[in-house]
Amino acid sequence: MITQDLYPSRACGILFLIIAMGLIAANCYGASKAISPHYRIGPNDILHIYVWKEPDLTRDVTVMADGRITFPLIGEIMASGKTVSELKEIITNKLKKYVTAPDVTVIVNESRSRTIYTIGKLVRPGPYPLVPGMTVLQALSTAGGFAEWADTKNIIIVRREGGKEVQLHFNYKEFIEGKNLKQNILLKPNDTIVVP
């Protein structure tokens, strides 16, 4: 009788964990789609530029390595470092020579300029988009968690600061025990998480 009572509570616990992980994943996905209005466009980002009532001008464009995009009628425009609003204003002003009262919308379809990298003993190591507010723990989750034999006490975050590489340490075991919580830092573009 006792055994039968334990199974439902264990099943409820597992079900709660699955639901919680699903909600975290959904929130991360939603955050990656909702780009901040202050987001600065960078190389390799994919933009959707919509010009109302001008289907020939509406298109997806990729920001080139030099930070420029090519757009019909107006040629090359520097997009890197600009917000969506700033780029919209530039395109609108340049199109005024060719289109009467152009109504332009710029959307960041994919943020590829802000990437973090995960390598080592993870289920799905590789590059991932840097979601606003992403921490080390969230990045490890995005990479599928730890693979077998992962050294969870000696995780390293490699970061380039001032032209030098800095190594920051993250002890997962210590963190989940509630110790040294400040080590779960916010990640920056091009950070690399190494799980030995």
Order of alpha helices (4+ residues) and beta strands (2+ residues): alpha-beta-beta-beta-beta-alpha-beta-beta-beta-alpha-beta-beta-alpha-beta
